[in-house]
Amino acid sequence: MHNDEAPELVCPELLRRTASGWSLLGGRCASCGEICFPAQRSCAKCCGTSVAAWEIGDRGTLWSWTIQGFLPKSPYDSGETESTFRPYGVGYVQMPSGLKVESRLTVSDPRRLQIGAPMALILQPYRTKPDGHQVFTFAFEPIA
C-alpha cells in the first residue's frame, strides 16, 4: 500500500497517518504514564480516567509468533471461506515503549520468522467489499 493513497481501514481508530507513513495509535495515562493498545477509557494500571491518544510507532521487534493455520471463527470477517483461506503469521511485536502489540504478520513461512527480528508496520488487504473495494488492516513485516 502506497503512503499517498487513502485506504478504507477495518479499525481506523488504531492508526494515524504521519508524514512518513502509518503509526499505531494507542493511549497514555496522564496520571501514571502507562501506555495501552488499543486506547482505553481508563488506565488498567492506576484506574485513572485521563487517557489521551498516544502514537506508539511503526517499528518494533518480534517478541513471539505462531502461524494461524485454520479459518478463525466469527467475529473474524475477512470474507474468506474454508477453501480460500491461506495461513498467516500472528505475533507479538514489542514496540520501543516496551508495549507488546498483537498483530497479523505478512510472513507465514516459519523459516522466515525469528524472535528478535526487526519489524515494520504496513497496511495490507483484509477483505474485499461486494463493490470490489479493498478494506485494509495493519500488519508487521520483517525488515530486510
N, CA, C and O atoms as a DFTB+ gen file, in Angstrom:
576 C
 N C O
     1  1       0.843      -1.177       0.000
     2  2       0.000       0.000       0.000
     3  2       0.883       1.234       0.000
     4  3       1.749       1.371       0.864
     5  1       0.687       2.109      -0.926
     6  2       1.474       3.337      -1.023
     7  2       0.958       4.380      -0.047
     8  3      -0.241       4.449       0.219
     9  1       1.861       5.190       0.486
    10  2       1.514       6.167       1.519
    11  2       0.612       7.287       1.034
    12  3       0.004       7.964       1.863
    13  1       0.493       7.519      -0.283
    14  2      -0.319       8.627      -0.765
    15  2      -1.772       8.222      -1.005
    16  3      -2.586       9.073      -1.364
    17  1      -2.114       6.981      -0.822
    18  2      -3.482       6.521      -1.007
    19  2      -4.269       6.699       0.286
    20  3      -3.697       6.706       1.376
    21  1      -5.592       6.842       0.153
    22  2      -6.469       6.977       1.313
    23  2      -7.290       5.691       1.429
    24  3      -8.402       5.621       0.905
    25  1      -6.760       4.686       2.104
    26  2      -7.443       3.393       2.163
    27  2      -8.591       3.385       3.164
    28  3      -8.625       4.175       4.107
    29  1      -9.520       2.482       2.937
    30  2     -10.557       2.211       3.936
    31  2      -9.943       1.224       4.924
    32  3      -9.397       0.195       4.525
    33  1     -10.034       1.541       6.213
    34  2      -9.414       0.726       7.255
    35  2     -10.468      -0.024       8.069
    36  3     -11.551       0.498       8.335
    37  1     -10.133      -1.255       8.459
    38  2     -11.022      -2.036       9.319
    39  2     -11.253      -1.297      10.634
    40  3     -12.391      -1.167      11.084
    41  1     -10.183      -0.815      11.246
    42  2     -10.238      -0.104      12.538
    43  2      -9.451       1.194      12.442
    44  3      -8.302       1.244      12.881
    45  1     -10.038       2.247      11.879
    46  2      -9.295       3.491      11.686
    47  2      -8.824       4.134      12.986
    48  3      -7.869       4.910      12.974
    49  1      -9.469       3.828      14.100
    50  2      -9.067       4.409      15.383
    51  2      -7.735       3.863      15.888
    52  3      -7.178       4.399      16.846
    53  1      -7.216       2.810      15.265
    54  2      -5.960       2.204      15.697
    55  2      -4.741       2.746      14.963
    56  3      -3.606       2.413      15.307
    57  1      -4.970       3.575      13.962
    58  2      -3.868       4.047      13.122
    59  2      -3.907       5.552      12.941
    60  3      -4.969       6.174      12.942
    61  1      -2.727       6.116      12.786
    62  2      -2.607       7.550      12.479
    63  2      -1.668       7.676      11.294
    64  3      -0.609       7.050      11.246
    65  1      -2.076       8.494      10.346
    66  2      -1.217       8.765       9.198
    67  2      -0.228       9.854       9.584
    68  3      -0.614      10.897      10.111
    69  1       1.032       9.609       9.321
    70  2       2.079      10.583       9.619
    71  2       2.773      10.989       8.320
    72  3       2.464      10.453       7.256
    73  1       3.687      11.914       8.405
    74  2       4.427      12.356       7.215
    75  2       5.221      11.218       6.599
    76  3       5.463      11.218       5.392
    77  1       5.635      10.239       7.414
    78  2       6.461       9.145       6.899
    79  2       5.688       7.852       6.660
    80  3       6.284       6.858       6.247
    81  1       4.388       7.838       6.907
    82  2       3.606       6.622       6.694
    83  2       2.533       6.466       7.747
    84  3       1.857       7.434       8.096
    85  1       2.371       5.257       8.255
    86  2       1.349       4.949       9.244
    87  2       1.992       4.612      10.575
    88  3       3.101       4.081      10.628
    89  1       1.280       4.926      11.652
    90  2       1.746       4.640      13.001
    91  2       0.574       4.091      13.804
    92  3      -0.568       4.506      13.604
    93  1       0.854       3.158      14.713
    94  2      -0.193       2.674      15.608
    95  2      -0.550       3.773      16.589
    96  3       0.308       4.536      17.031
    97  1      -1.825       3.841      16.923
    98  2      -2.324       4.850      17.836
    99  2      -2.961       4.154      19.032
   100  3      -3.913       3.387      18.887
   101  1      -2.432       4.426      20.191
   102  2      -2.965       3.852      21.422
   103  2      -3.336       4.963      22.375
   104  3      -3.792       6.029      21.961
   105  1      -3.138       4.706      23.653
   106  2      -3.445       5.696      24.669
   107  2      -2.359       5.739      25.727
   108  3      -1.611       4.778      25.912
   109  1      -2.282       6.874      26.422
   110  2      -1.315       7.032      27.510
   111  2      -2.020       7.722      28.666
   112  3      -2.668       8.755      28.495
   113  1      -1.879       7.133      29.840
   114  2      -2.493       7.665      31.046
   115  2      -1.741       8.909      31.505
   116  3      -0.519       8.884      31.654
   117  1      -2.476       9.996      31.728
   118  2      -1.855      11.235      32.196
   119  2      -1.403      11.118      33.649
   120  3      -0.503      11.840      34.076
   121  1      -2.020      10.216      34.409
   122  2      -1.675      10.085      35.833
   123  2      -0.398       9.299      36.069
   124  3       0.460       9.719      36.846
   125  1      -0.267       8.142      35.390
   126  2       0.879       7.274      35.685
   127  2       1.788       7.017      34.489
   128  3       2.863       6.440      34.655
   129  1       1.384       7.431      33.287
   130  2       2.216       7.252      32.105
   131  2       2.069       5.910      31.412
   132  3       2.736       5.667      30.407
   133  1       1.213       5.032      31.919
   134  2       1.001       3.707      31.307
   135  2       0.512       3.876      29.865
   136  3      -0.372       4.688      29.591
   137  1       1.094       3.102      28.952
   138  2       0.705       3.129      27.544
   139  2      -0.102       1.876      27.251
   140  3       0.238       0.791      27.721
   141  1      -1.176       2.022      26.470
   142  2      -2.028       0.876      26.146
   143  2      -2.359       0.858      24.654
   144  3      -2.337       1.886      23.977
   145  1      -2.660      -0.320      24.176
   146  2      -3.117      -0.505      22.808
   147  2      -4.090      -1.663      22.802
   148  3      -3.762      -2.758      23.259
   149  1      -5.304      -1.424      22.280
   150  2      -5.803      -0.139      21.809
   151  2      -6.072       0.811      22.970
   152  3      -6.018       0.420      24.136
   153  1      -6.365       2.069      22.631
   154  2      -6.660       3.067      23.660
   155  2      -7.888       2.626      24.460
   156  3      -8.819       2.030      23.919
   157  1      -7.868       2.929      25.739
   158  2      -8.969       2.595      26.640
   159  2      -9.495       3.872      27.286
   160  3      -8.838       4.912      27.245
   161  1     -10.676       3.790      27.879
   162  2     -11.245       4.950      28.570
   163  2     -10.582       5.196      29.923
   164  3     -10.511       6.329      30.398
   165  1     -10.100       4.114      30.534
   166  2      -9.433       4.262      31.827
   167  2      -8.167       3.413      31.828
   168  3      -8.009       2.491      31.028
   169  1      -7.278       3.749      32.744
   170  2      -5.977       3.099      32.830
   171  2      -6.093       1.767      33.585
   172  3      -6.662       1.713      34.676
   173  1      -5.561       0.717      33.006
   174  2      -5.581      -0.600      33.654
   175  2      -4.611      -0.667      34.831
   176  3      -4.757      -1.526      35.701
   177  1      -3.637       0.216      34.869
   178  2      -2.634       0.199      35.939
   179  2      -3.096       0.966      37.179
   180  3      -3.023       0.448      38.293
   181  1      -3.578       2.218      36.982
   182  2      -3.920       3.052      38.149
   183  2      -5.397       3.424      38.211
   184  3      -5.823       4.100      39.148
   185  1      -6.185       2.991      37.227
   186  2      -7.622       3.293      37.130
   187  2      -7.904       4.755      36.822
   188  3      -9.052       5.189      36.907
   189  1      -6.875       5.526      36.464
   190  2      -7.076       6.915      36.079
   191  2      -7.963       7.009      34.847
   192  3      -7.998       6.090      34.028
   193  1      -8.673       8.107      34.718
   194  2      -9.597       8.271      33.590
   195  2      -9.137       9.327      32.590
   196  3      -9.882       9.686      31.678
   197  1      -7.936       9.817      32.754
   198  2      -7.402      10.798      31.819
   199  2      -6.407      10.092      30.893
   200  3      -5.194      10.138      31.102
   201  1      -6.952       9.443      29.872
   202  2      -6.130       8.717      28.895
   203  2      -6.211       9.463      27.569
   204  3      -7.300       9.655      27.029
   205  1      -5.085       9.877      27.053
   206  2      -5.029      10.635      25.806
   207  2      -4.441       9.787      24.690
   208  3      -3.715       8.825      24.941
   209  1      -4.762      10.153      23.457
   210  2      -4.194       9.465      22.294
   211  2      -2.673       9.539      22.358
   212  3      -2.100      10.557      22.744
   213  1      -2.029       8.432      21.968
   214  2      -0.574       8.336      22.049
   215  2      -0.066       7.549      20.855
   216  3      -0.498       6.423      20.609
   217  1       0.856       8.151      20.114
   218  2       1.440       7.469      18.961
   219  2       2.439       6.424      19.446
   220  3       3.415       6.750      20.121
   221  1       2.190       5.187      19.101
   222  2       3.021       4.066      19.555
   223  2       4.200       3.824      18.616
   224  3       5.265       3.387      19.052
   225  1       4.012       4.106      17.341
   226  2       5.100       3.967      16.389
   227  2       4.815       2.983      15.271
   228  3       3.718       2.435      15.160
   229  1       5.828       2.773      14.448
   230  2       5.693       1.897      13.281
   231  2       6.820       0.874      13.169
   232  3       6.952       0.202      12.146
   233  1       7.628       0.756      14.213
   234  2       8.735      -0.208      14.223
   235  2       8.771      -0.911      15.567
   236  3       8.399      -0.342      16.593
   237  1       9.222      -2.153      15.545
   238  2       9.371      -2.918      16.777
   239  2      10.187      -4.162      16.506
   240  3      10.792      -4.301      15.443
   241  1      10.202      -5.068      17.474
   242  2      10.899      -6.343      17.298
   243  2       9.933      -7.481      17.587
   244  3       9.064      -7.374      18.452
   245  1      10.100      -8.564      16.852
   246  2       9.221      -9.713      17.016
   247  2       9.520     -10.385      18.355
   248  3      10.634     -10.853      18.589
   249  1       8.532     -10.428      19.216
   250  2       8.690     -10.969      20.562
   251  2       8.279     -12.448      20.615
   252  3       8.904     -13.247      21.313
   253  1       7.239     -12.796      19.880
   254  2       6.753     -14.174      19.798
   255  2       5.853     -14.285      18.569
   256  3       5.346     -13.275      18.081
   257  1       5.653     -15.496      18.069
   258  2       4.823     -15.650      16.886
   259  2       4.273     -17.067      16.777
   260  3       4.750     -17.986      17.442
   261  1       3.261     -17.227      15.928
   262  2       2.699     -18.514      15.561
   263  2       2.110     -18.374      14.161
   264  3       2.048     -17.274      13.612
   265  1       1.684     -19.481      13.598
   266  2       1.015     -19.453      12.297
   267  2      -0.447     -19.822      12.517
   268  3      -0.754     -20.859      13.105
   269  1      -1.345     -18.961      12.040
   270  2      -2.794     -19.232      12.093
   271  2      -3.081     -20.162      10.928
   272  3      -3.113     -19.730       9.776
   273  1      -3.292     -21.439      11.226
   274  2      -3.417     -22.443      10.176
   275  2      -4.833     -22.841       9.821
   276  3      -5.029     -23.729       8.991
   277  1      -5.834     -22.202      10.430
   278  2      -7.223     -22.532      10.124
   279  2      -8.052     -21.253      10.125
   280  3      -7.669     -20.262      10.746
   281  1      -9.172     -21.275       9.438
   282  2     -10.047     -20.111       9.344
   283  2     -10.603     -19.772      10.721
   284  3     -11.282     -20.597      11.333
   285  1     -10.322     -18.559      11.220
   286  2     -10.851     -18.181      12.530
   287  2     -12.376     -18.127      12.529
   288  3     -13.010     -17.915      11.496
   289  1     -12.935     -18.322      13.700
   290  2     -14.387     -18.259      13.863
   291  2     -14.836     -16.798      13.943
   292  3     -14.018     -15.893      14.107
   293  1     -16.142     -16.587      13.826
   294  2     -16.738     -15.268      13.976
   295  2     -16.318     -14.689      15.326
   296  3     -16.289     -15.421      16.315
   297  1     -15.997     -13.421      15.396
   298  2     -16.372     -12.325      14.504
   299  2     -15.364     -12.034      13.385
   300  3     -15.479     -10.999      12.729
   301  1     -14.379     -12.913      13.146
   302  2     -13.452     -12.750      12.028
   303  2     -14.284     -12.623      10.757
   304  3     -15.122     -13.480      10.475
   305  1     -14.059     -11.568       9.995
   306  2     -14.930     -11.280       8.852
   307  2     -14.163     -10.880       7.592
   308  3     -14.505      -9.902       6.926
   309  1     -13.134     -11.642       7.282
   310  2     -12.310     -11.320       6.113
   311  2     -12.988     -11.669       4.796
   312  3     -12.541     -11.228       3.738
   313  1     -14.055     -12.451       4.842
   314  2     -14.717     -12.876       3.621
   315  2     -14.169     -14.173       3.065
   316  3     -14.688     -14.697       2.079
   317  1     -13.110     -14.702       3.695
   318  2     -12.546     -15.974       3.241
   319  2     -13.489     -17.122       3.595
   320  3     -14.333     -17.006       4.483
   321  1     -13.323     -18.218       2.887
   322  2     -14.047     -19.444       3.184
   323  2     -13.013     -20.523       3.515
   324  3     -11.811     -20.293       3.385
   325  1     -13.473     -21.675       3.934
   326  2     -12.547     -22.787       4.209
   327  2     -11.668     -23.077       2.998
   328  3     -10.491     -23.405       3.151
   329  1     -12.227     -22.959       1.800
   330  2     -11.455     -23.300       0.595
   331  2     -10.521     -22.177       0.135
   332  3      -9.538     -22.447      -0.556
   333  1     -10.808     -20.922       0.504
   334  2      -9.943     -19.817       0.057
   335  2      -8.969     -19.348       1.130
   336  3      -8.070     -18.555       0.848
   337  1      -9.141     -19.831       2.356
   338  2      -8.283     -19.394       3.457
   339  2      -6.835     -19.804       3.213
   340  3      -6.556     -20.918       2.770
   341  1      -5.915     -18.880       3.511
   342  2      -4.478     -19.144       3.455
   343  2      -3.897     -18.837       4.828
   344  3      -4.192     -17.782       5.390
   345  1      -3.077     -19.730       5.387
   346  2      -2.466     -19.469       6.698
   347  2      -1.702     -18.145       6.714
   348  3      -1.180     -17.696       5.694
   349  1      -1.652     -17.539       7.886
   350  2      -0.915     -16.291       8.043
   351  2      -0.232     -16.263       9.402
   352  3      -0.647     -16.951      10.334
   353  1       0.808     -15.468       9.499
   354  2       1.524     -15.316      10.755
   355  2       0.793     -14.370      11.691
   356  3       0.148     -13.414      11.260
   357  1       0.907     -14.657      12.979
   358  2       0.387     -13.790      14.035
   359  2       1.503     -13.673      15.059
   360  3       2.147     -14.665      15.400
   361  1       1.731     -12.473      15.545
   362  2       2.810     -12.326      16.510
   363  2       2.597     -11.182      17.466
   364  3       1.702     -10.353      17.302
   365  1       3.450     -11.164      18.469
   366  2       3.546     -10.016      19.366
   367  2       4.784      -9.251      18.945
   368  3       5.880      -9.807      18.862
   369  1       4.593      -7.963      18.679
   370  2       5.695      -7.092      18.308
   371  2       5.919      -6.136      19.472
   372  3       5.013      -5.410      19.881
   373  1       7.140      -6.148      19.998
   374  2       7.463      -5.251      21.099
   375  2       7.881      -3.906      20.525
   376  3       8.825      -3.808      19.741
   377  1       7.154      -2.873      20.936
   378  2       7.402      -1.522      20.461
   379  2       8.494      -0.871      21.314
   380  3       8.805      -1.376      22.393
   381  1       9.080       0.238      20.855
   382  2      10.141       0.898      21.623
   383  2       9.740       1.246      23.062
   384  3      10.596       1.299      23.945
   385  1       8.453       1.482      23.302
   386  2       7.972       1.804      24.653
   387  2       7.971       0.589      25.578
   388  3       7.802       0.729      26.790
   389  1       8.160      -0.608      25.004
   390  2       8.082      -1.844      25.777
   391  2       6.743      -2.539      25.618
   392  3       6.616      -3.720      25.943
   393  1       5.744      -1.823      25.123
   394  2       4.417      -2.382      24.902
   395  2       4.483      -3.478      23.833
   396  3       5.146      -3.315      22.808
   397  1       3.800      -4.580      24.078
   398  2       3.729      -5.663      23.099
   399  2       2.370      -5.607      22.417
   400  3       1.330      -5.631      23.075
   401  1       2.391      -5.532      21.086
   402  2       1.182      -5.408      20.281
   403  2       0.961      -6.711      19.530
   404  3       1.852      -7.189      18.827
   405  1      -0.230      -7.286      19.679
   406  2      -0.571      -8.462      18.888
   407  2      -0.941      -7.998      17.489
   408  3      -1.704      -7.047      17.323
   409  1      -0.394      -8.679      16.478
   410  2      -0.596      -8.234      15.112
   411  2      -0.531      -9.398      14.139
   412  3       0.102     -10.424      14.386
   413  1      -1.201      -9.195      13.049
   414  2      -1.023     -10.071      11.907
   415  2       0.377      -9.808      11.360
   416  3       0.866      -8.680      11.419
   417  1       1.017     -10.840      10.832
   418  2       2.334     -10.710      10.208
   419  2       2.192     -10.951       8.717
   420  3       1.298     -11.684       8.293
   421  1       3.051     -10.352       7.922
   422  2       2.982     -10.534       6.468
   423  2       3.608     -11.848       6.030
   424  3       3.466     -12.253       4.876
   425  1       4.293     -12.506       6.936
   426  2       5.019     -13.736       6.621
   427  2       4.322     -14.920       7.283
   428  3       3.962     -14.862       8.459
   429  1       4.134     -15.993       6.519
   430  2       3.545     -17.207       7.087
   431  2       4.495     -18.391       7.021
   432  3       4.130     -19.507       7.392
   433  1       5.710     -18.151       6.552
   434  2       6.720     -19.195       6.470
   435  2       7.546     -19.175       7.760
   436  3       8.284     -18.220       8.001
   437  1       7.431     -20.219       8.595
   438  2       8.165     -20.240       9.869
   439  2       9.674     -20.059       9.717
   440  3      10.329     -19.577      10.642
   441  1      10.230     -20.433       8.580
   442  2      11.673     -20.276       8.371
   443  2      12.079     -18.814       8.243
   444  3      13.260     -18.487       8.361
   445  1      11.107     -17.928       8.001
   446  2      11.418     -16.503       7.826
   447  2      11.090     -15.665       9.056
   448  3      11.265     -14.447       9.043
   449  1      10.614     -16.314      10.121
   450  2      10.264     -15.596      11.343
   451  2      11.242     -15.957      12.448
   452  3      11.507     -17.133      12.698
   453  1      11.773     -14.940      13.102
   454  2      12.753     -15.164      14.160
   455  2      12.502     -14.173      15.287
   456  3      12.400     -12.968      15.056
   457  1      12.403     -14.688      16.502
   458  2      12.230     -13.823      17.660
   459  2      13.388     -12.834      17.710
   460  3      14.547     -13.209      17.534
   461  1      13.063     -11.580      17.948
   462  2      14.063     -10.514      17.984
   463  2      14.254      -9.804      16.658
   464  3      14.975      -8.809      16.584
   465  1      13.613     -10.308      15.602
   466  2      13.767      -9.686      14.281
   467  2      13.115      -8.309      14.260
   468  3      12.041      -8.128      14.833
   469  1      13.751      -7.334      13.604
   470  2      13.127      -6.014      13.468
   471  2      11.920      -6.104      12.537
   472  3      11.941      -6.809      11.528
   473  1      10.863      -5.365      12.904
   474  2       9.603      -5.415      12.163
   475  2       9.131      -3.995      11.854
   476  3       9.408      -3.054      12.599
   477  1       8.412      -3.864      10.736
   478  2       7.867      -2.570      10.318
   479  2       6.366      -2.698      10.068
   480  3       5.893      -3.706       9.542
   481  1       5.640      -1.677      10.448
   482  2       4.192      -1.614      10.244
   483  2       3.874      -1.324       8.793
   484  3       4.490      -0.456       8.174
   485  1       2.911      -2.054       8.251
   486  2       2.397      -1.781       6.906
   487  2       0.883      -1.950       6.940
   488  3       0.320      -2.423       7.926
   489  1       0.238      -1.557       5.854
   490  2      -1.175      -1.868       5.666
   491  2      -1.241      -3.000       4.658
   492  3      -0.460      -3.056       3.708
   493  1      -2.208      -3.919       4.886
   494  2      -2.389      -4.996       3.923
   495  2      -3.880      -5.266       3.763
   496  3      -4.659      -5.016       4.683
   497  1      -4.281      -5.775       2.601
   498  2      -5.698      -6.061       2.383
   499  2      -6.222      -7.067       3.408
   500  3      -5.543      -8.034       3.754
   501  1      -7.438      -6.819       3.883
   502  2      -8.085      -7.701       4.850
   503  2      -9.293      -8.384       4.216
   504  3      -9.479      -9.593       4.353
   505  1     -10.111      -7.594       3.521
   506  2     -11.256      -8.171       2.821
   507  2     -11.608      -7.293       1.633
   508  3     -11.175      -6.144       1.545
   509  1     -12.396      -7.845       0.722
   510  2     -12.885      -7.107      -0.429
   511  2     -14.394      -6.966      -0.303
   512  3     -15.106      -7.951      -0.104
   513  1     -14.872      -5.745      -0.418
   514  2     -16.309      -5.477      -0.322
   515  2     -17.006      -5.926      -1.601
   516  3     -16.353      -6.101      -2.629
   517  1     -18.318      -6.113      -1.551
   518  2     -19.045      -6.546      -2.754
   519  2     -18.837      -5.633      -3.960
   520  3     -18.921      -6.091      -5.100
   521  1     -18.565      -4.333      -3.724
   522  2     -18.339      -3.412      -4.842
   523  2     -16.911      -3.483      -5.377
   524  3     -16.555      -2.745      -6.296
   525  1     -16.082      -4.379      -4.799
   526  2     -14.717      -4.566      -5.276
   527  2     -13.659      -3.770      -4.539
   528  3     -12.467      -3.998      -4.749
   529  1     -14.058      -2.837      -3.677
   530  2     -13.084      -2.043      -2.920
   531  2     -12.475      -2.875      -1.802
   532  3     -13.159      -3.658      -1.143
   533  1     -11.173      -2.688      -1.602
   534  2     -10.486      -3.414      -0.540
   535  2     -10.533      -2.629       0.764
   536  3     -10.491      -1.399       0.781
   537  1     -10.622      -3.386       1.856
   538  2     -10.554      -2.839       3.199
   539  2      -9.238      -3.346       3.780
   540  3      -8.905      -4.523       3.638
   541  1      -8.485      -2.454       4.439
   542  2      -7.148      -2.777       4.906
   543  2      -7.073      -2.879       6.425
   544  3      -7.877      -2.296       7.152
   545  1      -6.091      -3.632       6.873
   546  2      -5.754      -3.720       8.278
   547  2      -4.247      -3.494       8.403
   548  3      -3.528      -3.449       7.404
   549  1      -3.792      -3.356       9.622
   550  2      -2.351      -3.215       9.815
   551  2      -1.728      -4.591      10.006
   552  3      -2.390      -5.534      10.441
   553  1      -0.478      -4.688       9.682
   554  2       0.312      -5.906       9.887
   555  2       1.760      -5.473      10.050
   556  3       2.120      -4.336       9.748
   557  1       2.571      -6.381      10.524
   558  2       4.004      -6.110      10.624
   559  2       4.735      -7.055       9.672
   560  3       4.359      -8.215       9.502
   561  1       5.792      -6.521       9.056
   562  2       6.625      -7.327       8.166
   563  2       8.071      -7.248       8.633
   564  3       8.508      -6.226       9.163
   565  1       8.811      -8.340       8.430
   566  2      10.232      -8.288       8.777
   567  2      10.950      -7.235       7.952
   568  3      10.665      -7.063       6.767
   569  1      11.882      -6.531       8.580
   570  2      12.703      -5.557       7.867
   571  2      13.904      -6.313       7.313
   572  3      14.645      -6.959       8.054
   573  1      14.084      -6.223       6.003
   574  2      15.166      -6.964       5.344
   575  2      16.522      -6.428       5.752
   576  3      17.547      -6.932       5.294
